[in-house]
Every structure is written in structure tokens, then in C-alpha cells.
Amino acid sequence: MTSSREAPYKVGSSTAGDQWNPRTTIRPPRSYGRVARGVNEDGRDIFSVMRNSRIAVPCLLAALVLAGTLFGRAKSDIPPHGKAVVLFDGHDLANFDTFLKEHGLNNDPDQVFRVENGVIHVSGKEFGYVITKKEFANYYLRAEFKWGKGTYAPREGQARDSGILYYVQGEQKVWPRSVEFQIIEGGTGDFWMTDGGAITGRDGVRVTGPPGTAMKIDRIGKGPWTNVTGYRDPVGELDKPHGQWNLLELVAQGDHVKQFVNGKLANEGSQAFPASGKILLQSEGAEVYFRNIELFPLKR
């Protein structure tokens, strides 16, 4: 989702970590019948060094923790949860309704939404969405997306745009009251609060979407953004290159939410309103594909 009104709130900051360049070089094993041993730069046996050092093991553990912080989320970021509720089985949209701005509920004559080869193909040629028939609260959601080629009026030539709206409540329209996990070139992971939806960002500032429109909180570490097709964030891009699948993860734990893009925390907020509701996938002027959409109820 994009809006002519840009929110003045930009949450958080981050810098890319330096890549870890180990000082020791591990040589290949000399034979398959023996345990491979490592040799460091001065020729000493690495295991001997570790046995004789009181700080080697703590330093190794610290390095592992740092690597996990730099290159992906920790397991602890995802709360204990139950078995998956499969929202999309790769065959049909039986768990969803469709809504199109020009055609209304469950009337899709031009097949804006269709299932092809186990994925949901969204043409993007008309504004609308597929929306779950059931409401959900307290869950861990996983979904994958990738961009197609087309962009269409009124967003032709602009950054490819879609989104997962959650905690959706109220009447079916473009766009209903909700919190959004934004999917857009150069800005995947932004929050959008729509039509009364609200959230308090990491900086403690509460943002509420005005009636009939929306307000945004930028993702963590977001750089400058330009609304053109193919745009990539020069500072902190989280999407993979065009045409590759991206993993989105959402932890909706009561009124506290976290959004992850390809394993990295993109946004976090609290005191979400609403804090339960339906889930929808947008068609917003760009061709996009979705697959492997699963919801895991959180354990109490």
C-alpha cells in the first residue's frame, strides 16, 4: 500500500554488520580414516590452542551469537506454537473470499486471482484482495512471495506494491480497517495502519490510520525510497533480487506484533488495534505470486 500522505514517523535504525573473517584457516583432512585437525596461521594445532585457553570457548560462543544476530533471527523470536493451519493448499482458494473494487465480493470475471502450479497468481490489474473466511488471533504466520513482471494503472511504472493485511475488521472495501505487513519494492516490512487501525512503534509513538486512508511506520533501517518500478533500497534492502521467492513471517501475539523479511526483523509494534481479525493478500497494481501460506496458533 502507498499513500499520498507520508507518515512523519520513521522507526528504528540499523547498520549492516561487517562480515566475519576468521583468523584461523582450516586445512582439509589428510585422510578419511582420521579426524581432521585444524592448523592456525602460526602452525599450532587449533584444538591444542583451545585446550590451553580459558577464553577460547567463550569467545567462540560469543562469535556464534553475533553471527546469528547479524545474519538471521534467533529461534527465540518465534513463540511456541501448535500445528500448522494450512490457509492455501496449492489447489484452490477454498479458505478465502475474493473482493474487487469494481466487482465486489466473490465476483472475479477477469481472474485477477487464480491458482497456477501450486501458487496464487495475482495479476494486479484491479485493486482488491483475497481474504480468509475466518478470523484469527495469536498466531505465527509464514508466507512466501515473489514479484511478477507487470505493473498497471494507476500504479504503472511505480514500485511494485502488494501487502498482507491482518487483524482485518469491518466492511469489505478497498481498504478495510487493519494493520498491514507492507510488500513493496524498496520497503517490504513497513507498517501501514488503515481506516482506524493503530499501532505503537518501537520509538513509543502511536500511529493511527485516519478514516478512509492510512498512515505508515517505516521498517527498521530503511533508506531513501523512490516510487519507481524495480527500486531497491541502497541502504538496507531485505528483498531478494526480482523473480526470487521471499519469506515473510509475522508473529501476532495479542496486541504485540513482529514482522520478519527473509529472517530479519523488519518491524515491531505494540498495542495494536484491532488485535484480531481476518487476513488478506492484496492486488494493488503489480503482478505478484504467493505460496506456502501457513498459520500456526500460538500456545498459551
N, C-alpha and C positions, 0 to 999 in steps of 0.2 A: 504494500500500500504506500502511496505517496500522497502528499497534500501540498497545496499552495501555501499552507501555513506551516512553517517550520518551528518546532518547539525550541525554546531557548536553553533547554537543559541537555547537557552532554555529560554522560555519566562515566566516571572512571577513567583510568589511563593505564597503559601498559607499554612496555618496550620489548622488542624481540630479544630473547636471551642469546648469548654467544654460544656457538656450537661447542660441545665438549671435545677437546682434542687430547686424548690420553697421552701421558708422557712415556708410558711403557709400551713396548712393541712385543706382541705375542707372536712367536715363530710357530710355523706348522709343526705338528708332531713328526718325530723322526721315523716312527714305525707305528703300525696299527696295533701291535702287540703290547705297547707300553702306554702309560698315561702321559699325555702331552704335558710338558712343563714349559713355563714361560721364562724368558730372559729379558731383563730390562736393559737400559742403554749402557750401563757400565758393566754388563756381563754377569751380574749376580742373579741367582735363582730367585724368581719372584716369590715363590712360596716360602723360601728361607727368609726373605725380607719381611714377609707378613708375619711369620712365626716370631721374629725377633723385634717386631714393632708393636708398641702398645696402642698406637694411634691408627694403624693401617685399617683395621676393621671398621672403627667408627667413621673414618674418612670415606671408606668405600660405601658404607650405608648412606652417608650424607650425600655422596655423589649420585647414588641411585634415587634418593628422594628428590634431589634437584632435577635430575633428568625427567622424572615423572611430572614435576611441576612445569617444566619448560615445554614438554612435547605431548602432553595429553592430560586428561582428567584422571583423578585417582578413583579407585573403586568406591571409596567412602563418599564420593559425590552423589552416588545413586543409592537411595534408601532401600532397605529390604522390601521385596515386593513378591507378589504371587505370580501365578502362571499367566501367560500372555492371553489377552483377548484380541483375537485377530480381527481388525477392522476391515481389512481388504485381503481376500484370499487369493487374489490373482486371476479370478474367473469372472466376477461380476461386482456390481455396486449394490448388492442386496442390503447392506447395512447403512446405506446413505439415501438421502433425498437429493435432488438437484434443484437449484434455483438460478434463474437467469433474469437479469434486469428487464429485458424486453419480452420475456415469455412466461415468467412466473415460476410456480412450483411444479416440478416434475414434468416439464414440457421443454424438451431439448431437440427440436427438429433438425438442427444442423450438427448434432453430435459434437458439441463443444467438449463433452466428457465422454470418453469411450475407453474400453479395456482392450489393450493390444499386447499380445505376447507377455501376459502376466503383469503388466504395468498399467497405471491410469495415465492416459494421454489427454492432456488439457490443451486444446487448440489455442486458447487465449483470445479468440476472435470476438467474444462477447463477455461483458462483465457478469460475474456470477460465481457460483460455488457448488461443490458437493458438501453435504452436511450430514453428520451422524444422526440417526433417528433417535438415539438415546443420549441422555445427559451423563456426564462423568465428573467426578471429583476425586482428589487424592490419588494421583497416578503418575506413572513414568511412561512417557510416550516416545517411541522411536519411529522415524520415517526417513526414507531416502528420496532425494530429488535430483534431477539434472535438467539443464536448460535445453530446449529445442532451438530452432533457428528463427522462427517468425516473431515479429513484433507488429502490432496492429493498432489502428486508431482507437482511442485518442492518444495512445502511447507509442505510436510507430516512431522508430528511431531513438526512443528513450531507453533508459536502463531496463532490462528485463525484470519484471515485477510479479510477485505472487505472495503467498503467505499462508501460514496456518493460524487461523483464529481459534481461540479456545475460551472456555468459560462463556460461550455464546448464549445469550438470553434475549427474549423479546421477539418482536415480529420479524418475519423473513423479509429482508430488504438488502440493498447494497448501500452501506454495510451495517450489520446489526451490532448491538452492544456487545463488547468483547474486549479481550486483550489479545494482541497479535504477536506471533513469532514471525517477524518480517523475513521474507525471502526476496532479495533484490540484489542485482549486480552492484558490488561495492559496499553493501550494507546489510548482508544477511546477519540476523541476530538482533537487530533493533527491536525495541518495543514500540507498538502503536496501541494507544488506548482510544477506543471508538465509542461515540454516542453514549457517554456516561461511564464507560469503563475507566478504571483508575488503578494506579499503582504508585507505590513509593519507591523511588530509585535508591541506589547504593549510597548516594550523597544525602539521603534524607528528604529530598524534595518530592512532594507528591504531585503527580500529573494526572489530570482528568480530561478525557476527551469531551469537548463541548457537544451538545445535542446536534446530531446530523453530520458531525465531522470528527476529526481525530487529532491527537497530539502525540508526539514522539519522544522517546528517550534513546539516544544513540547507543550502540553497543560499546563494550569496553574496548578502548584503544583504537577507536575508529579514526581514520584520517580524513582528509578533504574528500568531498564527494561531488561528482559531476553526473548529471542526468542524461547520459548518452549510452546507446547500446554497446555492450561489451566492456563497460567500465570495470576496472579492478582497483581496489584500494592500494595506493602506493606505500602505505604505512603498515597496515595490519590486515591484509586480505585473509579471509578464512575460507572462502570457497575454493574448490579445486578448479583447474582450468576448464573452460567451456566444453561441455559434452561428457564430462566425467560425473559419476554419482557422488553425492554429498550426503553425509549422515547428520541428521538433526535429532537432538534429544531434548526433551522437555521434562523437568521434574516439577509437577504441580502438587505441592504438599500444603494442603489447606490454602491459606492466602499468601504463601511464600512460593515464588517460582524461580527456577533457574533454566536458562536456555544455553545449550551447547551446540557448537557447529564443528563437525569433524573432530570431536573430542576435546575442544577447547571451550572454556566458559566464555560465552559471548555477552550475557546479560543476567542480571539478578534483581529481583524486586520483592517487596513485601506489602502486606495489607492490600492485596489485590481485590478489586471489586469489578464484577462478581467473583465468586470463588468456586463456582461450579457451573456446568452448562454443557452445551454441545460443542463439537469440534468440526471445523470446516476447512476445506482446501480451496484457495481462490483461483479463479480465472480473471486475470487483470491486464490483458493486452499483450501477453507473451506466451509462447508455446513452452510448456513445461511437462515433465513426467514425474510420477510418484510411484514408489513401490515399497514393499516390506513395512507396511504401516501396522504397528502393534502397540497395544496399550497394556501396561502391567499395573494392576491395582496395588497400591502401597499397603504394606502390613501395618496394622495398628499396634 
